[in-house]
Amino acid sequence: QLQLVESGGGLVQPGGSLRLSCAASGFTLDGYTIAWFRQAPGKEREGVSCISNLDGSRAYADSVKGRFTISRTNAKNTVYLQMNSLKPEDTAVYYCAAKVAGRGYDYWGQGTQVTVSS
């Protein structure tokens, strides 16, 4: 069974940091582009960052550039999202998703809650 599991969410004060993990089981992540999405209450889901399996290129939403970093370790079959200088507007459920070239994101995790509040 192909599965993605996120972890690392929690409550953090503004300016703090968290590192989210996305671990795969049932398949190897090195064959997939991996993305992080988030959805805040009452808002549409938005893309946060992605990392390509083809050339390792990375992309970020303007709202997180310079604060978030996506990385992957094939040895651990895991993708990370390092989030620094967190703001209250980063509060959301964060999801990781996987896709192969030419297709949409077919595989999704269950999400992890990130709350930024003093």
CNS distance restraints for C-alpha pairs under 8 A (distance, minus, plus):
assign (resid   1 and name CA) (resid  25 and name CA) 7.49 0.50 0.50
assign (resid   1 and name CA) (resid  26 and name CA) 5.35 0.50 0.50
assign (resid   2 and name CA) (resid  24 and name CA) 7.49 0.50 0.50
assign (resid   2 and name CA) (resid  25 and name CA) 5.88 0.50 0.50
assign (resid   2 and name CA) (resid  26 and name CA) 4.48 0.50 0.50
assign (resid   2 and name CA) (resid  27 and name CA) 6.05 0.50 0.50
assign (resid   2 and name CA) (resid 107 and name CA) 7.69 0.50 0.50
assign (resid   3 and name CA) (resid  24 and name CA) 5.73 0.50 0.50
assign (resid   3 and name CA) (resid  25 and name CA) 5.21 0.50 0.50
assign (resid   3 and name CA) (resid  26 and name CA) 6.33 0.50 0.50
assign (resid   3 and name CA) (resid  27 and name CA) 7.90 0.50 0.50
assign (resid   3 and name CA) (resid 107 and name CA) 7.28 0.50 0.50
assign (resid   3 and name CA) (resid 108 and name CA) 7.56 0.50 0.50
assign (resid   3 and name CA) (resid 109 and name CA) 6.95 0.50 0.50
assign (resid   4 and name CA) (resid  22 and name CA) 6.32 0.50 0.50
assign (resid   4 and name CA) (resid  23 and name CA) 5.60 0.50 0.50
assign (resid   4 and name CA) (resid  24 and name CA) 4.62 0.50 0.50
assign (resid   4 and name CA) (resid  25 and name CA) 6.50 0.50 0.50
assign (resid   4 and name CA) (resid  96 and name CA) 7.32 0.50 0.50
assign (resid   4 and name CA) (resid  97 and name CA) 7.50 0.50 0.50
assign (resid   4 and name CA) (resid 107 and name CA) 7.23 0.50 0.50
assign (resid   4 and name CA) (resid 108 and name CA) 6.17 0.50 0.50
assign (resid   4 and name CA) (resid 109 and name CA) 4.59 0.50 0.50
assign (resid   4 and name CA) (resid 110 and name CA) 7.64 0.50 0.50
assign (resid   5 and name CA) (resid  21 and name CA) 7.90 0.50 0.50
assign (resid   5 and name CA) (resid  22 and name CA) 5.47 0.50 0.50
assign (resid   5 and name CA) (resid  23 and name CA) 5.22 0.50 0.50
assign (resid   5 and name CA) (resid  24 and name CA) 6.50 0.50 0.50
assign (resid   5 and name CA) (resid 109 and name CA) 5.20 0.50 0.50
assign (resid   5 and name CA) (resid 110 and name CA) 6.61 0.50 0.50
assign (resid   5 and name CA) (resid 111 and name CA) 7.67 0.50 0.50
assign (resid   6 and name CA) (resid  20 and name CA) 6.90 0.50 0.50
assign (resid   6 and name CA) (resid  21 and name CA) 5.44 0.50 0.50
assign (resid   6 and name CA) (resid  22 and name CA) 4.46 0.50 0.50
assign (resid   6 and name CA) (resid  23 and name CA) 6.46 0.50 0.50
assign (resid   6 and name CA) (resid  95 and name CA) 6.98 0.50 0.50
assign (resid   6 and name CA) (resid  96 and name CA) 6.88 0.50 0.50
assign (resid   6 and name CA) (resid 109 and name CA) 6.24 0.50 0.50
assign (resid   6 and name CA) (resid 110 and name CA) 6.96 0.50 0.50
assign (resid   6 and name CA) (resid 111 and name CA) 5.94 0.50 0.50
assign (resid   6 and name CA) (resid 112 and name CA) 5.97 0.50 0.50
assign (resid   7 and name CA) (resid  20 and name CA) 5.71 0.50 0.50
assign (resid   7 and name CA) (resid  21 and name CA) 5.23 0.50 0.50
assign (resid   7 and name CA) (resid  22 and name CA) 6.67 0.50 0.50
assign (resid   7 and name CA) (resid 111 and name CA) 7.99 0.50 0.50
assign (resid   7 and name CA) (resid 112 and name CA) 6.02 0.50 0.50
assign (resid   8 and name CA) (resid  18 and name CA) 6.93 0.50 0.50
assign (resid   8 and name CA) (resid  19 and name CA) 5.87 0.50 0.50
assign (resid   8 and name CA) (resid  20 and name CA) 4.51 0.50 0.50
assign (resid   8 and name CA) (resid  21 and name CA) 6.11 0.50 0.50
assign (resid   8 and name CA) (resid 112 and name CA) 7.24 0.50 0.50
assign (resid   9 and name CA) (resid  18 and name CA) 7.02 0.50 0.50
assign (resid   9 and name CA) (resid  19 and name CA) 7.57 0.50 0.50
assign (resid   9 and name CA) (resid  20 and name CA) 6.23 0.50 0.50
assign (resid   9 and name CA) (resid 112 and name CA) 5.34 0.50 0.50
assign (resid   9 and name CA) (resid 113 and name CA) 5.24 0.50 0.50
assign (resid   9 and name CA) (resid 114 and name CA) 4.89 0.50 0.50
assign (resid   9 and name CA) (resid 115 and name CA) 7.88 0.50 0.50
assign (resid  10 and name CA) (resid  18 and name CA) 7.95 0.50 0.50
assign (resid  10 and name CA) (resid 112 and name CA) 7.97 0.50 0.50
assign (resid  10 and name CA) (resid 113 and name CA) 6.12 0.50 0.50
assign (resid  10 and name CA) (resid 114 and name CA) 5.04 0.50 0.50
assign (resid  10 and name CA) (resid 115 and name CA) 6.07 0.50 0.50
assign (resid  11 and name CA) (resid 114 and name CA) 6.19 0.50 0.50
assign (resid  11 and name CA) (resid 115 and name CA) 4.73 0.50 0.50
assign (resid  11 and name CA) (resid 116 and name CA) 5.90 0.50 0.50
assign (resid  11 and name CA) (resid 117 and name CA) 7.11 0.50 0.50
assign (resid  12 and name CA) (resid  16 and name CA) 5.99 0.50 0.50
assign (resid  12 and name CA) (resid  17 and name CA) 7.19 0.50 0.50
assign (resid  12 and name CA) (resid  18 and name CA) 7.69 0.50 0.50
assign (resid  12 and name CA) (resid 114 and name CA) 7.87 0.50 0.50
assign (resid  12 and name CA) (resid 115 and name CA) 6.30 0.50 0.50
assign (resid  12 and name CA) (resid 116 and name CA) 5.00 0.50 0.50
assign (resid  12 and name CA) (resid 117 and name CA) 6.29 0.50 0.50
assign (resid  12 and name CA) (resid 118 and name CA) 7.65 0.50 0.50
assign (resid  13 and name CA) (resid  86 and name CA) 7.64 0.50 0.50
assign (resid  13 and name CA) (resid 116 and name CA) 5.40 0.50 0.50
assign (resid  13 and name CA) (resid 117 and name CA) 5.02 0.50 0.50
assign (resid  13 and name CA) (resid 118 and name CA) 4.99 0.50 0.50
assign (resid  14 and name CA) (resid  85 and name CA) 6.94 0.50 0.50
assign (resid  14 and name CA) (resid  86 and name CA) 5.37 0.50 0.50
assign (resid  14 and name CA) (resid  87 and name CA) 5.08 0.50 0.50
assign (resid  14 and name CA) (resid  88 and name CA) 6.35 0.50 0.50
assign (resid  14 and name CA) (resid 116 and name CA) 5.75 0.50 0.50
assign (resid  14 and name CA) (resid 117 and name CA) 6.01 0.50 0.50
assign (resid  14 and name CA) (resid 118 and name CA) 6.49 0.50 0.50
assign (resid  15 and name CA) (resid  84 and name CA) 7.02 0.50 0.50
assign (resid  15 and name CA) (resid  85 and name CA) 4.11 0.50 0.50
assign (resid  15 and name CA) (resid  86 and name CA) 4.86 0.50 0.50
assign (resid  15 and name CA) (resid  87 and name CA) 6.39 0.50 0.50
assign (resid  16 and name CA) (resid  84 and name CA) 6.15 0.50 0.50
assign (resid  16 and name CA) (resid  85 and name CA) 5.46 0.50 0.50
assign (resid  16 and name CA) (resid  86 and name CA) 5.47 0.50 0.50
assign (resid  17 and name CA) (resid  82 and name CA) 7.49 0.50 0.50
assign (resid  17 and name CA) (resid  83 and name CA) 5.39 0.50 0.50
assign (resid  17 and name CA) (resid  84 and name CA) 4.39 0.50 0.50
assign (resid  17 and name CA) (resid  85 and name CA) 6.21 0.50 0.50
assign (resid  17 and name CA) (resid  86 and name CA) 6.17 0.50 0.50
assign (resid  18 and name CA) (resid  82 and name CA) 6.18 0.50 0.50
assign (resid  18 and name CA) (resid  83 and name CA) 5.24 0.50 0.50
assign (resid  18 and name CA) (resid  84 and name CA) 6.73 0.50 0.50
assign (resid  19 and name CA) (resid  80 and name CA) 6.68 0.50 0.50
assign (resid  19 and name CA) (resid  81 and name CA) 5.57 0.50 0.50
assign (resid  19 and name CA) (resid  82 and name CA) 4.40 0.50 0.50
assign (resid  19 and name CA) (resid  83 and name CA) 5.90 0.50 0.50
assign (resid  20 and name CA) (resid  80 and name CA) 5.50 0.50 0.50
assign (resid  20 and name CA) (resid  81 and name CA) 4.99 0.50 0.50
assign (resid  20 and name CA) (resid  82 and name CA) 6.41 0.50 0.50
assign (resid  20 and name CA) (resid  83 and name CA) 7.83 0.50 0.50
assign (resid  21 and name CA) (resid  78 and name CA) 6.63 0.50 0.50
assign (resid  21 and name CA) (resid  79 and name CA) 5.85 0.50 0.50
assign (resid  21 and name CA) (resid  80 and name CA) 4.56 0.50 0.50
assign (resid  21 and name CA) (resid  81 and name CA) 6.53 0.50 0.50
assign (resid  22 and name CA) (resid  78 and name CA) 5.41 0.50 0.50
assign (resid  22 and name CA) (resid  79 and name CA) 5.07 0.50 0.50
assign (resid  22 and name CA) (resid  80 and name CA) 6.18 0.50 0.50
assign (resid  22 and name CA) (resid  96 and name CA) 6.30 0.50 0.50
assign (resid  22 and name CA) (resid 109 and name CA) 7.90 0.50 0.50
assign (resid  23 and name CA) (resid  76 and name CA) 7.89 0.50 0.50
assign (resid  23 and name CA) (resid  77 and name CA) 6.11 0.50 0.50
assign (resid  23 and name CA) (resid  78 and name CA) 4.46 0.50 0.50
assign (resid  23 and name CA) (resid  79 and name CA) 6.63 0.50 0.50
assign (resid  24 and name CA) (resid  28 and name CA) 6.84 0.50 0.50
assign (resid  24 and name CA) (resid  29 and name CA) 6.65 0.50 0.50
assign (resid  24 and name CA) (resid  77 and name CA) 5.93 0.50 0.50
assign (resid  24 and name CA) (resid  78 and name CA) 6.34 0.50 0.50
assign (resid  28 and name CA) (resid  32 and name CA) 7.96 0.50 0.50
assign (resid  28 and name CA) (resid  74 and name CA) 7.75 0.50 0.50
assign (resid  28 and name CA) (resid  77 and name CA) 6.16 0.50 0.50
assign (resid  29 and name CA) (resid  33 and name CA) 7.74 0.50 0.50
assign (resid  29 and name CA) (resid  34 and name CA) 7.73 0.50 0.50
assign (resid  29 and name CA) (resid  74 and name CA) 6.77 0.50 0.50
assign (resid  29 and name CA) (resid  77 and name CA) 5.73 0.50 0.50
assign (resid  29 and name CA) (resid  78 and name CA) 7.22 0.50 0.50
assign (resid  29 and name CA) (resid  98 and name CA) 7.84 0.50 0.50
assign (resid  30 and name CA) (resid  53 and name CA) 5.73 0.50 0.50
assign (resid  30 and name CA) (resid  74 and name CA) 6.07 0.50 0.50
assign (resid  30 and name CA) (resid  77 and name CA) 7.59 0.50 0.50
assign (resid  31 and name CA) (resid  53 and name CA) 6.05 0.50 0.50
assign (resid  31 and name CA) (resid 100 and name CA) 6.93 0.50 0.50
assign (resid  32 and name CA) (resid  52 and name CA) 7.18 0.50 0.50
assign (resid  32 and name CA) (resid  53 and name CA) 5.48 0.50 0.50
assign (resid  32 and name CA) (resid  98 and name CA) 5.85 0.50 0.50
assign (resid  32 and name CA) (resid  99 and name CA) 5.28 0.50 0.50
assign (resid  32 and name CA) (resid 100 and name CA) 4.94 0.50 0.50
assign (resid  32 and name CA) (resid 101 and name CA) 7.59 0.50 0.50
assign (resid  33 and name CA) (resid  50 and name CA) 7.06 0.50 0.50
assign (resid  33 and name CA) (resid  51 and name CA) 5.77 0.50 0.50
assign (resid  33 and name CA) (resid  52 and name CA) 4.47 0.50 0.50
assign (resid  33 and name CA) (resid  53 and name CA) 5.07 0.50 0.50
assign (resid  33 and name CA) (resid  54 and name CA) 7.77 0.50 0.50
assign (resid  33 and name CA) (resid  98 and name CA) 5.71 0.50 0.50
assign (resid  33 and name CA) (resid  99 and name CA) 5.31 0.50 0.50
assign (resid  33 and name CA) (resid 100 and name CA) 6.17 0.50 0.50
assign (resid  33 and name CA) (resid 101 and name CA) 7.62 0.50 0.50
assign (resid  34 and name CA) (resid  50 and name CA) 5.54 0.50 0.50
assign (resid  34 and name CA) (resid  51 and name CA) 5.52 0.50 0.50
assign (resid  34 and name CA) (resid  52 and name CA) 6.66 0.50 0.50
assign (resid  34 and name CA) (resid  53 and name CA) 7.77 0.50 0.50
assign (resid  34 and name CA) (resid  79 and name CA) 7.50 0.50 0.50
assign (resid  34 and name CA) (resid  96 and name CA) 6.94 0.50 0.50
assign (resid  34 and name CA) (resid  97 and name CA) 5.68 0.50 0.50
assign (resid  34 and name CA) (resid  98 and name CA) 4.61 0.50 0.50
assign (resid  34 and name CA) (resid  99 and name CA) 6.57 0.50 0.50
assign (resid  35 and name CA) (resid  47 and name CA) 7.40 0.50 0.50
assign (resid  35 and name CA) (resid  48 and name CA) 7.41 0.50 0.50
assign (resid  35 and name CA) (resid  49 and name CA) 5.58 0.50 0.50
assign (resid  35 and name CA) (resid  50 and name CA) 3.94 0.50 0.50
assign (resid  35 and name CA) (resid  51 and name CA) 6.40 0.50 0.50
assign (resid  35 and name CA) (resid  96 and name CA) 5.57 0.50 0.50
assign (resid  35 and name CA) (resid  97 and name CA) 5.32 0.50 0.50
assign (resid  35 and name CA) (resid  98 and name CA) 6.49 0.50 0.50
assign (resid  36 and name CA) (resid  47 and name CA) 6.27 0.50 0.50
assign (resid  36 and name CA) (resid  48 and name CA) 5.43 0.50 0.50
assign (resid  36 and name CA) (resid  49 and name CA) 5.31 0.50 0.50
assign (resid  36 and name CA) (resid  50 and name CA) 6.19 0.50 0.50
assign (resid  36 and name CA) (resid  81 and name CA) 7.76 0.50 0.50
assign (resid  36 and name CA) (resid  94 and name CA) 6.77 0.50 0.50
assign (resid  36 and name CA) (resid  95 and name CA) 5.59 0.50 0.50
assign (resid  36 and name CA) (resid  96 and name CA) 4.45 0.50 0.50
assign (resid  36 and name CA) (resid  97 and name CA) 6.43 0.50 0.50
assign (resid  37 and name CA) (resid  45 and name CA) 6.62 0.50 0.50
assign (resid  37 and name CA) (resid  46 and name CA) 5.50 0.50 0.50
assign (resid  37 and name CA) (resid  47 and name CA) 4.36 0.50 0.50
assign (resid  37 and name CA) (resid  48 and name CA) 5.13 0.50 0.50
assign (resid  37 and name CA) (resid  49 and name CA) 7.16 0.50 0.50
assign (resid  37 and name CA) (resid  94 and name CA) 5.69 0.50 0.50
assign (resid  37 and name CA) (resid  95 and name CA) 5.13 0.50 0.50
assign (resid  37 and name CA) (resid  96 and name CA) 6.20 0.50 0.50
assign (resid  37 and name CA) (resid  97 and name CA) 7.71 0.50 0.50
assign (resid  38 and name CA) (resid  45 and name CA) 5.55 0.50 0.50
assign (resid  38 and name CA) (resid  46 and name CA) 5.53 0.50 0.50
assign (resid  38 and name CA) (resid  47 and name CA) 6.55 0.50 0.50
assign (resid  38 and name CA) (resid  48 and name CA) 6.73 0.50 0.50
assign (resid  38 and name CA) (resid  92 and name CA) 5.80 0.50 0.50
assign (resid  38 and name CA) (resid  93 and name CA) 5.40 0.50 0.50
assign (resid  38 and name CA) (resid  94 and name CA) 4.27 0.50 0.50
assign (resid  38 and name CA) (resid  95 and name CA) 5.92 0.50 0.50
assign (resid  39 and name CA) (resid  43 and name CA) 6.32 0.50 0.50
assign (resid  39 and name CA) (resid  44 and name CA) 6.05 0.50 0.50
assign (resid  39 and name CA) (resid  45 and name CA) 4.35 0.50 0.50
assign (resid  39 and name CA) (resid  46 and name CA) 6.37 0.50 0.50
assign (resid  39 and name CA) (resid  92 and name CA) 5.18 0.50 0.50
assign (resid  39 and name CA) (resid  93 and name CA) 5.34 0.50 0.50
assign (resid  39 and name CA) (resid  94 and name CA) 6.63 0.50 0.50
assign (resid  40 and name CA) (resid  44 and name CA) 7.28 0.50 0.50
assign (resid  40 and name CA) (resid  45 and name CA) 7.34 0.50 0.50
assign (resid  40 and name CA) (resid  91 and name CA) 6.44 0.50 0.50
assign (resid  40 and name CA) (resid  92 and name CA) 4.18 0.50 0.50
assign (resid  40 and name CA) (resid  93 and name CA) 6.35 0.50 0.50
assign (resid  41 and name CA) (resid  92 and name CA) 7.08 0.50 0.50
assign (resid  47 and name CA) (resid  61 and name CA) 6.74 0.50 0.50
assign (resid  48 and name CA) (resid  60 and name CA) 5.78 0.50 0.50
assign (resid  48 and name CA) (resid  61 and name CA) 5.14 0.50 0.50
assign (resid  48 and name CA) (resid  64 and name CA) 7.14 0.50 0.50
assign (resid  49 and name CA) (resid  58 and name CA) 7.17 0.50 0.50
assign (resid  49 and name CA) (resid  59 and name CA) 5.39 0.50 0.50
assign (resid  49 and name CA) (resid  60 and name CA) 4.35 0.50 0.50
assign (resid  49 and name CA) (resid  61 and name CA) 6.22 0.50 0.50
assign (resid  49 and name CA) (resid  70 and name CA) 6.79 0.50 0.50
assign (resid  50 and name CA) (resid  58 and name CA) 5.62 0.50 0.50
assign (resid  50 and name CA) (resid  59 and name CA) 5.42 0.50 0.50
assign (resid  50 and name CA) (resid  60 and name CA) 6.82 0.50 0.50
assign (resid  50 and name CA) (resid  70 and name CA) 7.04 0.50 0.50
assign (resid  51 and name CA) (resid  56 and name CA) 5.98 0.50 0.50
assign (resid  51 and name CA) (resid  57 and name CA) 5.68 0.50 0.50
assign (resid  51 and name CA) (resid  58 and name CA) 4.48 0.50 0.50
assign (resid  51 and name CA) (resid  59 and name CA) 6.70 0.50 0.50
assign (resid  51 and name CA) (resid  70 and name CA) 6.88 0.50 0.50
assign (resid  51 and name CA) (resid  71 and name CA) 7.26 0.50 0.50
assign (resid  51 and name CA) (resid  72 and name CA) 7.97 0.50 0.50
assign (resid  52 and name CA) (resid  56 and name CA) 4.84 0.50 0.50
assign (resid  52 and name CA) (resid  57 and name CA) 5.36 0.50 0.50
assign (resid  52 and name CA) (resid  58 and name CA) 6.50 0.50 0.50
assign (resid  53 and name CA) (resid  57 and name CA) 7.97 0.50 0.50
assign (resid  58 and name CA) (resid  70 and name CA) 7.27 0.50 0.50
assign (resid  60 and name CA) (resid  64 and name CA) 6.54 0.50 0.50
assign (resid  60 and name CA) (resid  65 and name CA) 5.77 0.50 0.50
assign (resid  60 and name CA) (resid  68 and name CA) 7.93 0.50 0.50
assign (resid  61 and name CA) (resid  65 and name CA) 6.28 0.50 0.50
assign (resid  64 and name CA) (resid  68 and name CA) 5.64 0.50 0.50
assign (resid  67 and name CA) (resid  83 and name CA) 6.09 0.50 0.50
assign (resid  67 and name CA) (resid  84 and name CA) 5.11 0.50 0.50
assign (resid  67 and name CA) (resid  85 and name CA) 6.09 0.50 0.50
assign (resid  67 and name CA) (resid  86 and name CA) 7.69 0.50 0.50
assign (resid  68 and name CA) (resid  81 and name CA) 6.66 0.50 0.50
assign (resid  68 and name CA) (resid  82 and name CA) 5.45 0.50 0.50
assign (resid  68 and name CA) (resid  83 and name CA) 4.48 0.50 0.50
assign (resid  68 and name CA) (resid  84 and name CA) 6.04 0.50 0.50
assign (resid  69 and name CA) (resid  81 and name CA) 5.65 0.50 0.50
assign (resid  69 and name CA) (resid  82 and name CA) 5.04 0.50 0.50
assign (resid  69 and name CA) (resid  83 and name CA) 6.64 0.50 0.50
assign (resid  70 and name CA) (resid  79 and name CA) 7.25 0.50 0.50
assign (resid  70 and name CA) (resid  80 and name CA) 5.65 0.50 0.50
assign (resid  70 and name CA) (resid  81 and name CA) 4.60 0.50 0.50
assign (resid  70 and name CA) (resid  82 and name CA) 6.37 0.50 0.50
assign (resid  71 and name CA) (resid  79 and name CA) 5.72 0.50 0.50
assign (resid  71 and name CA) (resid  80 and name CA) 5.27 0.50 0.50
assign (resid  71 and name CA) (resid  81 and name CA) 6.62 0.50 0.50
assign (resid  72 and name CA) (resid  77 and name CA) 7.69 0.50 0.50
assign (resid  72 and name CA) (resid  78 and name CA) 5.86 0.50 0.50
assign (resid  72 and name CA) (resid  79 and name CA) 4.18 0.50 0.50
assign (resid  72 and name CA) (resid  80 and name CA) 6.04 0.50 0.50
assign (resid  73 and name CA) (resid  77 and name CA) 6.01 0.50 0.50
assign (resid  73 and name CA) (resid  78 and name CA) 5.57 0.50 0.50
assign (resid  73 and name CA) (resid  79 and name CA) 6.31 0.50 0.50
assign (resid  74 and name CA) (resid  78 and name CA) 6.46 0.50 0.50
assign (resid  86 and name CA) (resid  90 and name CA) 6.48 0.50 0.50
assign (resid  86 and name CA) (resid 116 and name CA) 6.73 0.50 0.50
assign (resid  87 and name CA) (resid  91 and name CA) 7.59 0.50 0.50
assign (resid  87 and name CA) (resid 116 and name CA) 6.11 0.50 0.50
assign (resid  88 and name CA) (resid 115 and name CA) 7.33 0.50 0.50
assign (resid  88 and name CA) (resid 116 and name CA) 4.69 0.50 0.50
assign (resid  88 and name CA) (resid 117 and name CA) 5.84 0.50 0.50
assign (resid  89 and name CA) (resid 116 and name CA) 7.57 0.50 0.50
assign (resid  90 and name CA) (resid 114 and name CA) 7.54 0.50 0.50
assign (resid  90 and name CA) (resid 115 and name CA) 7.45 0.50 0.50
assign (resid  90 and name CA) (resid 116 and name CA) 6.70 0.50 0.50
assign (resid  91 and name CA) (resid 113 and name CA) 7.80 0.50 0.50
assign (resid  91 and name CA) (resid 114 and name CA) 5.36 0.50 0.50
assign (resid  91 and name CA) (resid 115 and name CA) 4.58 0.50 0.50
assign (resid  91 and name CA) (resid 116 and name CA) 5.46 0.50 0.50
assign (resid  92 and name CA) (resid 113 and name CA) 6.08 0.50 0.50
assign (resid  92 and name CA) (resid 114 and name CA) 5.52 0.50 0.50
assign (resid  92 and name CA) (resid 115 and name CA) 6.63 0.50 0.50
assign (resid  93 and name CA) (resid 111 and name CA) 5.85 0.50 0.50
assign (resid  93 and name CA) (resid 112 and name CA) 5.39 0.50 0.50
assign (resid  93 and name CA) (resid 113 and name CA) 4.36 0.50 0.50
assign (resid  93 and name CA) (resid 114 and name CA) 6.00 0.50 0.50
assign (resid  94 and name CA) (resid 111 and name CA) 5.26 0.50 0.50
assign (resid  94 and name CA) (resid 112 and name CA) 5.29 0.50 0.50
assign (resid  94 and name CA) (resid 113 and name CA) 6.23 0.50 0.50
assign (resid  94 and name CA) (resid 114 and name CA) 7.01 0.50 0.50
assign (resid  95 and name CA) (resid 108 and name CA) 6.97 0.50 0.50
assign (resid  95 and name CA) (resid 109 and name CA) 5.85 0.50 0.50
assign (resid  95 and name CA) (resid 110 and name CA) 6.67 0.50 0.50
assign (resid  95 and name CA) (resid 111 and name CA) 4.42 0.50 0.50
assign (resid  95 and name CA) (resid 112 and name CA) 6.63 0.50 0.50
assign (resid  96 and name CA) (resid 108 and name CA) 5.96 0.50 0.50
assign (resid  96 and name CA) (resid 109 and name CA) 5.65 0.50 0.50
assign (resid  96 and name CA) (resid 111 and name CA) 7.23 0.50 0.50
assign (resid  97 and name CA) (resid 105 and name CA) 5.92 0.50 0.50
assign (resid  97 and name CA) (resid 106 and name CA) 7.31 0.50 0.50
assign (resid  97 and name CA) (resid 107 and name CA) 5.38 0.50 0.50
assign (resid  97 and name CA) (resid 108 and name CA) 4.42 0.50 0.50
assign (resid  97 and name CA) (resid 109 and name CA) 6.43 0.50 0.50
assign (resid  98 and name CA) (resid 105 and name CA) 5.32 0.50 0.50
assign (resid  98 and name CA) (resid 106 and name CA) 6.36 0.50 0.50
assign (resid  98 and name CA) (resid 107 and name CA) 5.18 0.50 0.50
assign (resid  98 and name CA) (resid 108 and name CA) 6.69 0.50 0.50
assign (resid  99 and name CA) (resid 103 and name CA) 6.28 0.50 0.50
assign (resid  99 and name CA) (resid 104 and name CA) 5.83 0.50 0.50
assign (resid  99 and name CA) (resid 105 and name CA) 4.48 0.50 0.50
assign (resid  99 and name CA) (resid 106 and name CA) 5.87 0.50 0.50
assign (resid  99 and name CA) (resid 107 and name CA) 6.91 0.50 0.50
assign (resid 100 and name CA) (resid 104 and name CA) 7.48 0.50 0.50
assign (resid 100 and name CA) (resid 105 and name CA) 7.72 0.50 0.50
